[in-house]
Amino acid sequence: MTIKIKAYSDFICPFCFLGKGPLDEIIKEKDVEVEWMPFELRPSPYSKIDPWQDSEKLSSWDSFILPTAKKLGVEMRLPRVSPHPYTHLAFEGYQFAKEYGKGNEYHNRVFTAFFQEEQNIEDIEVLTKLAEEVGLPKDAFKEGLISRKYREVHQEALRHAYEEAQIMAVPTFVIGEEVIQGLASKERLAQAIDRELEKNKTNEFDGMKCNINADC
């Protein structure tokens, strides 16, 4: 049985990028389906995050984020895209990619473009190039971003995250009814998946019955 995981994240969240590693490993070993869910940490018109001008954020990067990345074997750097980009266009591109069955490929490519290659993922030309690299039609993709075709779809996804799912921080992983907030190890994710599998096995025969006419 395929277990579905909803993974809430933002493209400029370093912990989300780090959290992707254990999740990628789980995908290789278990029958799971991951749906990445948009969550903007600093949506427009709020001011952009600028860690290069924030000594506290720089200290956090050097003392915690980078050592954690090294421990996990993840190559990443603090992008010198200063201030960090808004991510609504990247997420609108994700909605386009989902329609073509390449949501995860696009999501992963945007993440690596930002945290490994320091590309500006707010730039439409950059996003179009990344989309083409994962096999998406570049002209249609670019037109979709320029026209803001997926703006309402993205805004509805954000409303779901903020209001319905009540996500307060990212990354957040939802596996069945279990919510895991923050960076999670491969082992912790695997345990949650196994619990969900066991629960589904237990409930497999729920509701089976014969009716009054002995129609079984």
C-alpha positions in Angstrom: 0.0 0.0 0.0 1.3 3.4 -0.9 1.6 5.9 2.0 1.1 9.5 1.1 3.2 12.2 2.7 2.5 15.9 2.5 5.7 17.9 2.9 5.2 21.6 3.6 8.3 23.7 2.7 9.6 26.9 1.3 12.4 27.1 -1.3 14.4 29.6 0.8 14.2 27.5 4.0 17.6 25.8 4.8 16.0 23.3 7.1 13.6 22.3 4.4 16.5 21.6 2.0 18.2 19.6 4.7 15.0 17.7 5.4 14.7 16.7 1.8 17.7 14.4 2.1 16.2 11.9 4.5 12.9 12.0 2.6 14.7 11.2 -0.6 16.3 8.2 1.0 12.9 7.0 2.3 11.4 7.3 -1.2 14.0 4.8 -2.5 13.2 2.2 0.2 9.5 2.4 0.9 6.3 2.6 -1.1 5.5 6.3 -0.5 4.1 9.2 -2.5 5.4 12.7 -1.6 3.4 15.8 -2.3 5.3 19.0 -1.7 3.0 21.7 -0.3 3.8 25.4 -0.7 4.5 27.5 2.4 5.9 31.1 2.0 7.9 32.2 5.0 8.1 35.8 3.9 5.4 36.5 1.2 5.2 39.8 -0.6 4.7 42.6 0.5 6.6 41.7 3.7 10.3 42.6 3.6 12.6 40.0 2.1 14.9 37.9 4.3 18.5 39.1 4.1 20.7 36.8 6.1 23.9 38.5 4.8 22.9 41.6 6.6 21.8 39.9 9.8 24.6 38.8 12.1 22.3 36.5 14.1 21.3 34.6 11.0 25.0 34.4 9.8 26.0 33.0 13.2 23.2 30.5 13.1 24.4 29.4 9.6 28.0 28.9 10.7 27.3 27.3 14.1 24.3 25.1 13.3 23.1 24.9 9.7 26.4 24.2 8.0 27.6 21.6 10.6 24.2 19.8 10.3 24.6 19.8 6.5 28.1 18.3 6.8 26.8 15.7 9.2 24.1 14.7 6.8 26.5 14.7 3.9 24.5 17.5 2.1 26.3 20.0 -0.1 24.8 23.4 0.5 25.9 27.0 0.8 24.3 30.3 2.0 23.2 31.8 -1.3 24.7 35.2 -2.1 21.3 36.2 -3.6 20.9 39.2 -1.3 18.2 39.7 -0.1 16.7 36.3 -0.6 14.0 36.1 -3.3 10.3 35.9 -2.9 9.1 32.4 -3.8 5.6 32.9 -5.2 6.8 32.6 -8.8 8.8 29.5 -8.1 5.7 28.0 -6.5 3.5 29.0 -9.4 5.9 27.2 -11.6 5.5 24.2 -9.3 1.8 24.2 -10.0 2.6 24.1 -13.7 5.0 21.2 -13.2 2.4 19.2 -11.2 0.0 19.4 -14.2 2.8 17.8 -16.3 3.5 15.1 -13.7 6.9 16.6 -12.9 6.2 18.4 -9.6 8.8 16.6 -7.6 11.5 16.9 -10.2 10.9 20.6 -10.5 10.7 21.1 -6.8 14.1 19.3 -6.3 15.7 21.3 -9.1 14.6 24.7 -7.7 15.9 23.7 -4.3 19.4 22.7 -5.6 19.5 25.7 -7.9 19.2 28.0 -4.8 21.1 26.2 -2.1 23.9 24.7 -4.2 24.2 27.0 -7.3 23.1 30.3 -5.7 20.7 31.1 -8.5 18.0 33.7 -8.2 14.8 31.6 -8.1 12.6 34.7 -8.3 13.8 35.4 -11.9 11.5 34.1 -14.6 14.4 33.4 -17.0 16.1 31.3 -14.3 13.0 29.4 -13.4 12.2 28.7 -17.1 15.7 27.3 -17.6 15.3 25.0 -14.6 11.9 23.9 -15.8 13.3 23.0 -19.2 16.1 21.0 -17.5 13.5 18.7 -15.9 11.7 18.2 -19.2 8.9 20.9 -19.1 7.9 22.9 -22.2 9.8 26.1 -21.7 7.6 28.5 -23.7 4.4 27.4 -22.1 6.1 27.5 -18.7 7.4 31.0 -19.2 4.0 32.2 -20.5 2.3 30.7 -17.4 4.6 32.7 -15.1 4.3 35.9 -17.0 0.5 35.8 -17.2 0.3 34.6 -13.6 -1.9 31.7 -14.7 -1.3 29.7 -11.6 -1.5 32.6 -9.1 -5.0 31.6 -7.8 -4.0 27.9 -7.5 -1.0 28.8 -5.5 -2.9 31.2 -3.3 -5.4 28.5 -2.5 -2.6 26.1 -1.6 -1.2 28.7 0.8 -4.6 29.3 2.3 -4.8 25.5 2.9 -1.4 25.5 4.6 -2.0 28.6 6.8 -5.7 28.0 7.7 -6.8 24.4 7.2 -3.6 22.5 7.9 -2.5 25.3 10.4 1.1 24.9 9.5 3.2 27.2 11.7 6.7 26.3 10.7 8.6 24.4 8.0 9.5 21.8 7.2 6.4 19.9 8.4 5.7 16.4 7.3 2.2 15.0 7.5 2.0 11.2 7.4 -1.6 10.0 8.0 -2.7 11.8 11.1 0.9 12.2 12.4 2.5 15.6 12.1 6.3 15.9 12.2 7.5 19.5 12.5 11.1 20.4 11.8 14.1 18.4 10.5 13.4 14.7 10.8 15.8 11.8 10.5 15.2 9.0 8.1 14.5 6.7 11.0 11.8 8.9 12.4 10.1 9.2 9.1 10.3 5.4 8.6 8.7 4.8 12.0 5.8 7.1 11.2 5.3 5.4 7.8 5.4 1.9 9.4 2.8 3.1 12.0 0.5 4.3 9.2 1.0 1.0 7.4 0.1 -1.0 10.5 -2.9 1.2 11.2 -4.2 0.6 7.6 -3.8 -3.1 8.0 -5.8 -3.1 11.2 -8.6 -1.1 9.5 -8.5 -3.2 6.4 -11.7 -5.1 7.2 -13.6 -2.3 9.0 -17.2 -1.9 7.7 -17.7 -5.4 6.2 -21.2 -6.7 6.8 -24.2 -8.5 5.5 -27.5 -6.5 5.1 -31.0 -7.6 6.2 -31.6 -9.5 2.9 -28.4 -11.6 3.5 -26.8 -9.8 0.5 -23.2 -10.4 1.3 
